[in-house]
Every structure is written in structure tokens, then in C-alpha cells.
């Protein structure tokens, strides 16, 4: 097994290597989106920061993976270009926590909930079913993709790693 391929903020990693383990550490309000295509033996892991480009200072063209909506679209295109079939994709999502626990904050500060909503909206618009999710709450998560087994796990801070 190779060293883990860390997927940082506003990044996406595509793998065809069965020895790879893709990891997104510290998903707080950020959203980790996994698209697996086991038949084509390809998978992608997106670590998106904001819901959509209008929420940032730059356009999605400069880095589509910074945003949930454009990141999902770009990752889907990358997977399809690498032999994946959209009807055989398995999609899992983790993160989207509300890390700011003050009741006086407005909805604009609840990036986690807005990221979750953006993912659900984009997947629905693209007609892609969501197989599983571990989202919301107030805790960070780590998301892993084990390429050899087409397996996805999530670990909540301070807890054991579990299948997703």
C-alpha cells in the first residue's frame, strides 16, 4: 500500500491505482465528496471549501474544486473522461459541520449546512444518487478512500473509523 494521498483544501485527487488510499483530513465545514467507479477502477475525492463560486472572491474557473457545485461537476467530468460510467458511480459525502457554535450567528456563517445543501442540489441536478453521507453536527471528520477495495470510511474526531 502506498503512502496516503492527502487531498487538501480546494483540491481533488483522481486515482486509478489500486494501492492508493485517498484522505481528506479535518473536514469541518468543508465537504468531502467521493465518487467511486469500481468497474472502471477509478475514483475521485473532492475537498470543497465553499458552496458555490458566488460565495468566494474568485470565479470557479480559477479553481473549480474550491466550490462544492463546480467541484462535483468537474470531478464527474474527470471520472467520465477516465472510463467511469455515470450509471455505475457510487457517491458518498462527509463533512459540512457547523464549527461555529454561537446561536447569534447568521445563516451566512453556517458554511457547513450550505455546503451540504449545495452538494444535494448539484447531485440532484446531475441525476446522481447519493449512496451514503456523514454530514452536519459540530465535529470534524476524516474521510478515506481505499482504492483496492473500493471502500470509503469516515472517522469523527475522537472516535473509531467506520464504513461509509
MARZABA-592806 format. One record per atom (N, C-alpha, C): z, x, y; residue in one letter. Coordinates in Angstrom, 1 decimal, decimal comma. Atoms other than C-alpha are relative to their C-alpha. Layout:
[site [Z; X; Y]; 'A'],
...
END
This chain:
[site [0,0; 0,8; -1,2]; 'X'],
[site [0,0; 0,0; 0,0]; 'X'],
[site [0,0; 0,9; 1,2]; 'X'],
[site [0,1; -0,8; -1,3]; 'X'],
[site [-0,9; 1,3; 3,5]; 'X'],
[site [1,2; -0,3; 0,9]; 'X'],
[site [-0,9; 0,2; -1,0]; 'X'],
[site [1,4; 1,6; 6,4]; 'X'],
[site [-0,3; -1,4; 0,7]; 'X'],
[site [0,4; 1,3; -0,6]; 'X'],
[site [1,7; -1,9; 8,1]; 'X'],
[site [-0,9; 0,2; 1,3]; 'X'],
[site [0,9; 0,0; -1,2]; 'X'],
[site [-1,0; -2,6; 10,7]; 'X'],
[site [0,7; -0,9; 1,0]; 'X'],
[site [-0,7; 0,8; -1,0]; 'X'],
[site [1,0; -3,7; 13,7]; 'X'],
[site [-0,9; -0,6; 1,0]; 'X'],
[site [0,8; 0,8; -0,9]; 'X'],
[site [-0,6; -6,4; 15,8]; 'X'],
[site [0,8; -0,3; 1,2]; 'X'],
[site [-0,9; 0,1; -1,2]; 'X'],
[site [0,8; -6,1; 19,3]; 'X'],
[site [-0,4; -1,2; 0,9]; 'X'],
[site [0,3; 1,1; -1,0]; 'X'],
[site [0,8; -8,5; 22,3]; 'X'],
[site [-1,4; 0,0; 0,4]; 'X'],
[site [1,4; 0,2; -0,4]; 'X'],
[site [-2,6; -9,8; 23,1]; 'X'],
[site [-1,0; 0,7; -0,8]; 'X'],
[site [0,9; -0,7; 0,9]; 'X'],
[site [-4,2; -8,3; 20,1]; 'X'],
[site [-0,3; -0,9; -1,2]; 'X'],
[site [0,4; 0,6; 1,3]; 'X'],
[site [-6,0; -9,5; 16,9]; 'X'],
[site [-0,4; 1,1; -0,9]; 'X'],
[site [0,4; -1,0; 1,0]; 'X'],
[site [-6,5; -7,5; 13,8]; 'X'],
[site [-0,7; -0,7; -1,2]; 'X'],
[site [0,8; 0,5; 1,1]; 'X'],
[site [-9,1; -8,3; 11,2]; 'X'],
[site [0,0; 1,0; -1,2]; 'X'],
[site [-0,1; -1,0; 1,1]; 'X'],
[site [-8,8; -6,8; 7,7]; 'X'],
[site [-0,8; -0,6; -1,2]; 'X'],
[site [0,7; 0,3; 1,3]; 'X'],
[site [-10,9; -6,7; 4,5]; 'X'],
[site [0,7; 0,9; -1,0]; 'X'],
[site [-0,6; -1,0; 0,9]; 'X'],
[site [-8,6; -4,0; 3,0]; 'X'],
[site [1,1; -0,7; -0,8]; 'X'],
[site [-1,1; 0,7; 0,8]; 'X'],
[site [-6,5; -5,4; 0,1]; 'X'],
[site [1,3; 0,8; 0,1]; 'X'],
[site [-1,2; -0,8; -0,1]; 'X'],
[site [-4,0; -2,6; 0,7]; 'X'],
[site [0,8; -0,2; 1,3]; 'X'],
[site [-0,6; 0,3; -1,3]; 'X'],
[site [-3,2; -3,8; 4,3]; 'X'],
[site [1,1; -1,0; 0,0]; 'X'],
[site [-1,0; 0,9; -0,4]; 'X'],
[site [-0,1; -5,5; 5,5]; 'X'],
[site [-0,1; -0,1; 1,5]; 'X'],
[site [0,0; 0,2; -1,4]; 'X'],
[site [-0,6; -7,0; 8,9]; 'X'],
[site [1,3; -0,6; 0,5]; 'X'],
[site [-1,3; 0,4; -0,5]; 'X'],
[site [2,5; -7,5; 11,0]; 'X'],
[site [0,0; -0,3; 1,5]; 'X'],
[site [-0,3; 0,3; -1,4]; 'X'],
[site [3,3; -9,2; 14,3]; 'X'],
[site [1,5; -0,1; 0,2]; 'X'],
[site [-1,4; -0,1; -0,2]; 'X'],
[site [6,8; -8,2; 15,3]; 'X'],
[site [0,5; -0,8; 1,3]; 'X'],
[site [-0,6; 0,5; -1,2]; 'X'],
[site [9,1; -10,0; 17,8]; 'X'],
[site [-0,7; -1,2; 0,6]; 'X'],
[site [0,6; 1,2; -0,5]; 'X'],
[site [7,3; -13,3; 18,1]; 'X'],
[site [1,1; -0,9; 0,6]; 'X'],
[site [-0,9; 0,9; -0,7]; 'X'],
[site [9,4; -15,1; 20,7]; 'X'],
[site [-0,8; -1,2; 0,4]; 'X'],
[site [0,9; 1,1; -0,5]; 'X'],
[site [7,4; -17,4; 22,9]; 'X'],
[site [-1,4; 0,2; -0,4]; 'X'],
[site [1,3; -0,2; 0,5]; 'X'],
[site [4,3; -15,7; 21,7]; 'X'],
[site [-0,3; -0,7; -1,3]; 'X'],
[site [0,4; 0,7; 1,2]; 'X'],
[site [2,3; -17,2; 18,9]; 'X'],
[site [-0,8; 0,9; -0,9]; 'X'],
[site [0,8; -0,8; 1,0]; 'X'],
[site [1,1; -15,5; 15,7]; 'X'],
[site [-0,8; -1,1; -0,8]; 'X'],
[site [0,9; 0,9; 0,8]; 'X'],
[site [-1,9; -17,2; 14,1]; 'X'],
[site [-0,7; 0,8; -1,0]; 'X'],
[site [0,6; -0,7; 1,1]; 'X'],
[site [-3,1; -16,2; 10,7]; 'X'],
[site [-1,1; -0,9; -0,5]; 'X'],
[site [1,1; 0,7; 0,7]; 'X'],
[site [-6,5; -17,2; 9,3]; 'X'],
[site [-0,3; 0,9; -1,2]; 'X'],
[site [0,3; -0,6; 1,3]; 'X'],
[site [-7,0; -16,3; 5,6]; 'X'],
[site [-1,2; -0,6; -0,6]; 'X'],
[site [1,1; 0,4; 0,8]; 'X'],
[site [-10,2; -16,4; 3,7]; 'X'],
[site [0,0; 0,7; -1,3]; 'X'],
[site [-0,2; -0,8; 1,2]; 'X'],
[site [-9,2; -15,4; 0,2]; 'X'],
[site [-1,2; 0,2; -0,8]; 'X'],
[site [1,2; -0,2; 0,8]; 'X'],
[site [-12,6; -15,9; -1,4]; 'X'],
[site [-0,8; 1,1; 0,6]; 'X'],
[site [0,8; -1,0; -0,7]; 'X'],
[site [-14,3; -13,7; 1,2]; 'X'],
[site [0,8; 1,3; 0,1]; 'X'],
[site [-1,0; -1,1; -0,1]; 'X'],
[site [-11,2; -11,4; 1,1]; 'X'],
[site [0,0; 0,6; 1,4]; 'X'],
[site [-0,1; -0,5; -1,3]; 'X'],
[site [-10,9; -11,2; 4,8]; 'X'],
[site [1,1; -0,9; 0,7]; 'X'],
[site [-1,1; 0,8; -0,7]; 'X'],
[site [-8,0; -12,3; 7,1]; 'X'],
[site [0,1; 0,6; 1,4]; 'X'],
[site [-0,3; -0,4; -1,4]; 'X'],
[site [-7,1; -12,1; 10,8]; 'X'],
[site [1,4; -0,4; 0,4]; 'X'],
[site [-1,3; 0,4; -0,6]; 'X'],
[site [-3,8; -12,1; 12,6]; 'X'],
[site [-0,1; 0,2; 1,5]; 'X'],
[site [0,1; 0,0; -1,5]; 'X'],
[site [-3,7; -13,0; 16,3]; 'X'],
[site [1,5; -0,1; 0,5]; 'X'],
[site [-1,3; 0,0; -0,6]; 'X'],
[site [-0,6; -12,3; 18,5]; 'X'],
[site [-0,3; -0,3; 1,5]; 'X'],
[site [0,4; 0,5; -1,3]; 'X'],
[site [-1,3; -14,5; 21,6]; 'X'],
[site [1,3; -0,2; 0,9]; 'X'],
[site [-1,1; 0,0; -1,0]; 'X'],
[site [0,9; -14,5; 24,7]; 'X'],
[site [0,1; -1,3; 0,8]; 'X'],
[site [0,1; 1,2; -0,8]; 'X'],
[site [-0,2; -17,5; 26,8]; 'X'],
[site [-0,9; -1,0; -0,6]; 'X'],
[site [0,8; 1,1; 0,6]; 'X'],
[site [-1,7; -20,9; 26,0]; 'X'],
[site [-1,5; 0,1; 0,3]; 'X'],
[site [1,5; 0,0; -0,4]; 'X'],
[site [-5,0; -20,6; 28,0]; 'X'],
[site [-0,2; 0,9; 1,2]; 'X'],
[site [0,3; -1,0; -1,1]; 'X'],
[site [-6,7; -18,3; 30,5]; 'X'],
[site [0,4; -0,5; 1,3]; 'X'],
[site [-0,4; 0,5; -1,3]; 'X'],
[site [-5,8; -20,6; 33,4]; 'X'],
[site [1,5; 0,3; 0,3]; 'X'],
[site [-1,4; -0,3; -0,2]; 'X'],
[site [-2,2; -19,6; 32,8]; 'X'],
[site [0,3; 1,5; 0,3]; 'X'],
[site [-0,1; -1,4; -0,3]; 'X'],
[site [-2,9; -15,9; 33,4]; 'X'],
[site [-0,8; 0,4; 1,3]; 'X'],
[site [0,7; -0,5; -1,2]; 'X'],
[site [-4,3; -13,8; 36,2]; 'X'],
[site [-1,4; 0,5; -0,2]; 'X'],
[site [1,3; -0,4; 0,3]; 'X'],
[site [-7,4; -12,8; 34,4]; 'X'],
[site [-0,7; -1,0; -0,9]; 'X'],
[site [0,8; 1,0; 0,8]; 'X'],
[site [-10,2; -14,6; 32,5]; 'X'],
[site [0,1; 0,4; -1,4]; 'X'],
[site [-0,1; -0,2; 1,4]; 'X'],
[site [-10,3; -14,9; 28,8]; 'X'],
[site [-1,1; 1,0; -0,4]; 'X'],
[site [1,1; -0,9; 0,4]; 'X'],
[site [-13,5; -12,8; 28,8]; 'X'],
[site [0,5; 1,5; 0,0]; 'X'],
[site [-0,5; -1,4; 0,0]; 'X'],
[site [-11,5; -9,6; 29,6]; 'X'],
[site [0,8; 0,3; -1,3]; 'X'],
[site [-0,8; -0,1; 1,2]; 'X'],
[site [-9,2; -10,2; 26,6]; 'X'],
[site [0,2; -1,4; -0,6]; 'X'],
[site [-0,3; 1,4; 0,6]; 'X'],
[site [-9,6; -13,5; 24,6]; 'X'],
[site [1,2; -0,1; -0,8]; 'X'],
[site [-1,1; 0,0; 0,9]; 'X'],
[site [-6,8; -12,5; 22,3]; 'X'],
[site [1,4; -0,1; 0,7]; 'X'],
[site [-1,2; 0,2; -0,8]; 'X'],
[site [-4,2; -12,7; 25,1]; 'X'],
[site [0,4; -1,5; 0,0]; 'X'],
[site [-0,2; 1,4; -0,1]; 'X'],
[site [-4,6; -16,5; 25,0]; 'X'],
[site [-0,1; -0,7; -1,3]; 'X'],
[site [0,1; 0,8; 1,2]; 'X'],
[site [-4,0; -19,0; 22,2]; 'X'],
[site [-1,3; -0,6; -0,2]; 'X'],
[site [1,3; 0,7; 0,2]; 'X'],
[site [-7,1; -21,1; 22,7]; 'X'],
[site [-1,2; 0,9; -0,2]; 'X'],
[site [1,1; -0,9; 0,1]; 'X'],
[site [-9,6; -18,4; 23,3]; 'X'],
[site [0,2; 1,0; -1,2]; 'X'],
[site [-0,3; -0,9; 1,1]; 'X'],
[site [-7,9; -16,1; 20,7]; 'X'],
[site [-0,4; -0,7; -1,3]; 'X'],
[site [0,4; 0,7; 1,2]; 'X'],
[site [-8,3; -18,7; 18,0]; 'X'],
[site [-1,5; -0,1; -0,2]; 'X'],
[site [1,4; 0,1; 0,0]; 'X'],
[site [-11,9; -19,3; 18,9]; 'X'],
[site [-0,7; 1,4; -0,4]; 'X'],
[site [0,6; -1,4; 0,3]; 'X'],
[site [-12,7; -15,5; 18,9]; 'X'],
[site [0,3; 0,5; -1,4]; 'X'],
[site [-0,3; -0,5; 1,3]; 'X'],
[site [-10,8; -14,8; 15,7]; 'X'],
[site [-0,8; -0,8; -1,0]; 'X'],
[site [0,9; 0,8; 0,9]; 'X'],
[site [-12,7; -17,7; 14,0]; 'X'],
[site [-1,4; 0,6; -0,1]; 'X'],
[site [1,4; -0,6; 0,0]; 'X'],
[site [-16,0; -16,2; 15,1]; 'X'],
[site [0,0; 1,3; -0,7]; 'X'],
[site [0,0; -1,3; 0,7]; 'X'],
[site [-15,0; -12,8; 13,9]; 'X'],
[site [0,1; -0,2; -1,5]; 'X'],
[site [-0,1; 0,3; 1,4]; 'X'],
[site [-14,0; -14,2; 10,5]; 'X'],
[site [-1,3; -0,5; -0,6]; 'X'],
[site [1,3; 0,6; 0,5]; 'X'],
[site [-17,2; -16,2; 10,1]; 'X'],
[site [-1,1; 1,1; 0,0]; 'X'],
[site [1,0; -1,1; 0,0]; 'X'],
[site [-19,2; -13,0; 11,0]; 'X'],
[site [0,3; 1,0; -1,1]; 'X'],
[site [-0,3; -0,9; 1,1]; 'X'],
[site [-17,4; -11,2; 8,2]; 'X'],
[site [0,1; -0,7; -1,3]; 'X'],
[site [0,1; 0,6; 1,3]; 'X'],
[site [-18,2; -13,7; 5,5]; 'X'],
[site [0,9; -1,2; -0,3]; 'X'],
[site [-0,9; 1,1; 0,2]; 'X'],
[site [-15,5; -16,3; 5,8]; 'X'],
[site [-0,7; -1,3; 0,1]; 'X'],
[site [0,5; 1,4; -0,1]; 'X'],
[site [-16,3; -20,0; 5,2]; 'X'],
[site [1,1; -0,8; 0,7]; 'X'],
[site [-1,0; 0,8; -0,7]; 'X'],
[site [-14,6; -22,3; 7,7]; 'X'],
[site [0,7; -1,1; -0,8]; 'X'],
[site [-0,6; 1,1; 0,8]; 'X'],
[site [-14,0; -24,9; 5,0]; 'X'],
[site [1,0; 0,6; -1,0]; 'X'],
[site [-0,9; -0,6; 0,9]; 'X'],
[site [-12,1; -22,4; 2,9]; 'X'],
[site [1,1; 0,8; 0,7]; 'X'],
[site [-1,1; -0,7; -0,8]; 'X'],
[site [-9,8; -21,0; 5,7]; 'X'],
[site [1,3; -0,6; -0,2]; 'X'],
[site [-1,4; 0,4; 0,0]; 'X'],
[site [-6,1; -21,2; 5,4]; 'X'],
[site [0,7; 0,5; 1,2]; 'X'],
[site [-0,5; -0,4; -1,3]; 'X'],
[site [-4,3; -21,2; 8,7]; 'X'],
[site [1,5; -0,3; 0,0]; 'X'],
[site [-1,5; 0,1; -0,2]; 'X'],
[site [-0,6; -20,6; 9,4]; 'X'],
[site [0,3; 0,6; 1,4]; 'X'],
[site [-0,4; -0,3; -1,4]; 'X'],
[site [1,2; -20,3; 12,7]; 'X'],
[site [1,5; 0,2; 0,0]; 'X'],
[site [-1,4; -0,2; -0,2]; 'X'],
[site [4,6; -18,9; 13,7]; 'X'],
[site [0,3; 0,5; 1,4]; 'X'],
[site [-0,4; -0,5; -1,3]; 'X'],
[site [6,5; -18,2; 16,9]; 'X'],
[site [0,2; -1,3; 0,9]; 'X'],
[site [-0,1; 1,1; -0,9]; 'X'],
[site [6,4; -20,4; 20,0]; 'X'],
[site [1,5; -0,4; 0,3]; 'X'],
[site [-1,4; 0,3; -0,3]; 'X'],
[site [10,2; -20,2; 20,6]; 'X'],
[site [0,2; -0,2; 1,5]; 'X'],
[site [-0,5; 0,1; -1,4]; 'X'],
[site [11,9; -21,2; 23,8]; 'X'],
[site [1,1; 1,0; 0,2]; 'X'],
[site [-1,0; -1,1; -0,1]; 'X'],
[site [13,6; -17,9; 24,6]; 'X'],
[site [0,9; -0,1; 1,2]; 'X'],
[site [-0,9; 0,2; -1,2]; 'X'],
[site [15,0; -19,1; 28,0]; 'X'],
[site [0,8; -1,3; -0,2]; 'X'],
[site [-0,8; 1,2; 0,4]; 'X'],
[site [17,9; -21,4; 27,2]; 'X'],
[site [0,6; -0,7; 1,2]; 'X'],
[site [-0,6; 0,8; -1,1]; 'X'],
[site [18,6; -22,8; 30,7]; 'X'],
[site [-0,6; -1,4; 0,1]; 'X'],
[site [0,5; 1,4; -0,1]; 'X'],
[site [18,3; -26,6; 31,0]; 'X'],
[site [-0,7; -0,2; 1,3]; 'X'],
[site [0,6; 0,3; -1,3]; 'X'],
[site [17,3; -26,3; 34,6]; 'X'],
[site [-1,4; 0,5; 0,2]; 'X'],
[site [1,4; -0,6; -0,1]; 'X'],
[site [14,0; -24,5; 33,9]; 'X'],
[site [-1,0; -1,1; -0,2]; 'X'],
[site [1,1; 1,0; 0,1]; 'X'],
[site [10,8; -26,5; 34,3]; 'X'],
[site [-0,8; 0,3; -1,2]; 'X'],
[site [0,9; -0,2; 1,2]; 'X'],
[site [8,2; -27,0; 31,6]; 'X'],
[site [-0,9; 1,2; 0,1]; 'X'],
[site [0,9; -1,1; -0,2]; 'X'],
[site [6,1; -24,3; 33,1]; 'X'],
[site [0,6; 1,3; -0,6]; 'X'],
[site [-0,7; -1,2; 0,6]; 'X'],
[site [8,7; -21,7; 31,8]; 'X'],
[site [0,1; -0,1; -1,5]; 'X'],
[site [-0,1; 0,1; 1,4]; 'X'],
[site [8,6; -23,1; 28,3]; 'X'],
[site [-1,3; 0,4; -0,6]; 'X'],
[site [1,3; -0,5; 0,5]; 'X'],
[site [5,7; -20,9; 27,2]; 'X'],
[site [-0,2; -0,3; -1,4]; 'X'],
[site [0,0; 0,2; 1,5]; 'X'],
[site [6,6; -21,3; 23,5]; 'X'],
[site [-0,6; -1,3; -0,3]; 'X'],
[site [0,5; 1,3; 0,3]; 'X'],
[site [6,1; -25,0; 23,5]; 'X'],
[site [-1,4; -0,2; 0,4]; 'X'],
[site [1,4; 0,1; -0,5]; 'X'],
[site [2,9; -24,8; 25,5]; 'X'],
[site [-0,9; 0,8; -0,9]; 'X'],
[site [0,8; -0,8; 0,9]; 'X'],
[site [1,6; -22,1; 23,1]; 'X'],
[site [-0,3; -0,8; -1,3]; 'X'],
[site [0,1; 0,8; 1,2]; 'X'],
[site [2,3; -24,4; 20,1]; 'X'],
[site [-1,0; -1,1; 0,3]; 'X'],
[site [0,9; 1,1; -0,3]; 'X'],
[site [0,5; -27,3; 21,8]; 'X'],
[site [-1,4; 0,5; 0,1]; 'X'],
[site [1,4; -0,6; -0,2]; 'X'],
[site [-2,5; -25,1; 22,7]; 'X'],
[site [-0,6; 0,3; -1,4]; 'X'],
[site [0,5; -0,3; 1,3]; 'X'],
[site [-2,8; -24,0; 19,1]; 'X'],
[site [-0,4; -1,3; -0,8]; 'X'],
[site [0,3; 1,3; 0,7]; 'X'],
[site [-2,6; -27,5; 17,7]; 'X'],
[site [-1,3; -0,7; 0,6]; 'X'],
[site [1,2; 0,6; -0,6]; 'X'],
[site [-5,2; -28,7; 20,2]; 'X'],
[site [-1,3; 0,8; -0,3]; 'X'],
[site [1,2; -0,8; 0,4]; 'X'],
[site [-7,6; -25,8; 19,5]; 'X'],
[site [-0,4; -0,2; -1,4]; 'X'],
[site [0,3; 0,3; 1,4]; 'X'],
[site [-7,3; -26,3; 15,8]; 'X'],
[site [-0,6; -1,3; -0,3]; 'X'],
[site [0,5; 1,4; 0,2]; 'X'],
[site [-7,9; -30,0; 16,0]; 'X'],
[site [-1,4; -0,1; 0,6]; 'X'],
[site [1,4; 0,0; -0,6]; 'X'],
[site [-10,9; -29,5; 18,3]; 'X'],
[site [-1,0; 0,7; -0,8]; 'X'],
[site [0,9; -0,8; 0,9]; 'X'],
[site [-12,4; -26,9; 15,9]; 'X'],
[site [0,0; -0,6; -1,4]; 'X'],
[site [-0,1; 0,6; 1,3]; 'X'],
[site [-11,5; -29,2; 13,0]; 'X'],
[site [0,4; 0,9; -1,1]; 'X'],
[site [-0,6; -0,9; 0,9]; 'X'],
[site [-9,4; -26,6; 11,3]; 'X'],
[site [1,4; -0,5; -0,4]; 'X'],
[site [-1,3; 0,5; 0,3]; 'X'],
[site [-6,4; -27,8; 9,3]; 'X'],
[site [1,0; 1,1; 0,0]; 'X'],
[site [-1,2; -1,0; 0,0]; 'X'],
[site [-3,0; -26,1; 9,7]; 'X'],
[site [0,7; -0,2; -1,3]; 'X'],
[site [-0,6; 0,1; 1,3]; 'X'],
[site [-1,6; -25,3; 6,3]; 'X'],
[site [1,6; 0,1; 0,1]; 'X'],
[site [-1,4; -0,1; -0,2]; 'X'],
[site [1,9; -24,3; 7,5]; 'X'],
[site [0,4; 0,6; 1,3]; 'X'],
[site [-0,4; -0,6; -1,2]; 'X'],
[site [3,9; -23,4; 10,5]; 'X'],
[site [1,6; 0,2; 0,0]; 'X'],
[site [-1,4; -0,2; -0,3]; 'X'],
[site [7,3; -22,0; 11,6]; 'X'],
[site [0,1; 0,3; 1,5]; 'X'],
[site [0,1; -0,1; -1,5]; 'X'],
[site [7,4; -22,7; 15,3]; 'X'],
[site [1,2; -0,7; 0,7]; 'X'],
[site [-1,1; 0,6; -0,8]; 'X'],
[site [9,8; -23,6; 18,1]; 'X'],
[site [1,3; 0,6; -0,2]; 'X'],
[site [-1,4; -0,5; 0,0]; 'X'],
[site [13,5; -23,2; 18,3]; 'X'],
[site [0,3; 1,0; 1,1]; 'X'],
[site [-0,4; -0,9; -1,0]; 'X'],
[site [15,2; -20,4; 20,1]; 'X'],
[site [0,2; 1,4; -0,5]; 'X'],
[site [-0,2; -1,3; 0,7]; 'X'],
[site [14,9; -17,4; 17,8]; 'X'],
[site [-1,4; 0,7; -0,2]; 'X'],
[site [1,2; -0,8; 0,2]; 'X'],
[site [12,3; -14,6; 17,4]; 'X'],
[site [-0,3; 0,0; -1,5]; 'X'],
[site [0,5; 0,0; 1,3]; 'X'],
[site [10,2; -14,2; 14,3]; 'X'],
[site [-0,9; 1,2; -0,2]; 'X'],
[site [1,0; -1,0; 0,4]; 'X'],
[site [8,2; -11,5; 12,4]; 'X'],
[site [-0,9; -0,7; -1,0]; 'X'],
[site [1,0; 0,6; 0,9]; 'X'],
[site [5,0; -12,6; 10,7]; 'X'],
[site [-0,7; 1,1; -0,7]; 'X'],
[site [0,7; -1,0; 0,8]; 'X'],
[site [3,4; -10,6; 7,9]; 'X'],
[site [-1,1; -0,7; -0,9]; 'X'],
[site [1,1; 0,4; 0,9]; 'X'],
[site [0,1; -11,0; 6,0]; 'X'],
[site [-0,2; 1,1; -1,0]; 'X'],
[site [0,2; -0,9; 1,1]; 'X'],
[site [-0,1; -9,3; 2,6]; 'X'],
[site [-1,4; -0,3; -0,5]; 'X'],
[site [1,4; 0,2; 0,4]; 'X'],
[site [-3,8; -8,9; 2,0]; 'X'],
[site [-0,2; -0,1; -1,5]; 'X'],
[site [0,2; 0,0; 1,4]; 'X'],
[site [-3,6; -8,1; -1,7]; 'X'],
[site [0,2; -1,3; -0,7]; 'X'],
[site [-0,3; 1,3; 0,6]; 'X'],
[site [-2,0; -11,5; -2,5]; 'X'],
[site [-0,4; -1,1; 0,9]; 'X'],
[site [0,3; 1,1; -1,0]; 'X'],
[site [-3,4; -13,5; 0,5]; 'X'],
[site [1,3; -0,8; 0,2]; 'X'],
[site [-1,4; 0,6; -0,2]; 'X'],
[site [0,3; -14,2; 1,2]; 'X'],
[site [0,4; 0,3; 1,4]; 'X'],
[site [-0,6; -0,1; -1,3]; 'X'],
[site [2,0; -14,9; 4,5]; 'X'],
[site [1,4; -0,3; 0,0]; 'X'],
[site [-1,5; 0,2; 0,0]; 'X'],
[site [5,7; -14,5; 5,2]; 'X'],
[site [0,4; -0,1; 1,5]; 'X'],
[site [-0,6; 0,0; -1,3]; 'X'],
[site [7,9; -15,2; 8,2]; 'X'],
[site [1,4; 0,4; -0,2]; 'X'],
[site [-1,4; -0,4; 0,1]; 'X'],
[site [11,3; -13,7; 8,9]; 'X'],
[site [0,6; -0,3; 1,4]; 'X'],
[site [-0,8; 0,3; -1,2]; 'X'],
[site [13,6; -15,2; 11,5]; 'X'],
[site [1,0; 1,1; 0,2]; 'X'],
[site [-1,0; -1,1; -0,3]; 'X'],
[site [15,8; -12,7; 13,3]; 'X'],
[site [1,3; -0,2; -0,7]; 'X'],
[site [-1,3; 0,1; 0,6]; 'X'],
[site [18,9; -12,1; 11,2]; 'X'],
[site [-0,1; -0,7; -1,4]; 'X'],
[site [0,2; 0,7; 1,3]; 'X'],
[site [17,5; -13,9; 8,1]; 'X'],
[site [-0,9; 0,7; -0,9]; 'X'],
[site [0,9; -0,6; 1,0]; 'X'],
[site [15,5; -13,2; 5,0]; 'X'],
[site [-1,4; -0,4; 0,2]; 'X'],
[site [1,4; 0,3; -0,1]; 'X'],
[site [11,8; -13,1; 4,8]; 'X'],
[site [-0,3; -1,1; -1,0]; 'X'],
[site [0,4; 1,1; 0,9]; 'X'],
[site [10,3; -16,3; 3,4]; 'X'],
[site [-1,5; -0,3; 0,1]; 'X'],
[site [1,4; 0,4; 0,0]; 'X'],
[site [6,9; -17,6; 2,4]; 'X'],
[site [-0,3; -1,0; 1,0]; 'X'],
[site [0,4; 1,0; -1,0]; 'X'],
[site [5,0; -19,5; 5,0]; 'X'],
[site [-1,3; -0,6; -0,6]; 'X'],
END
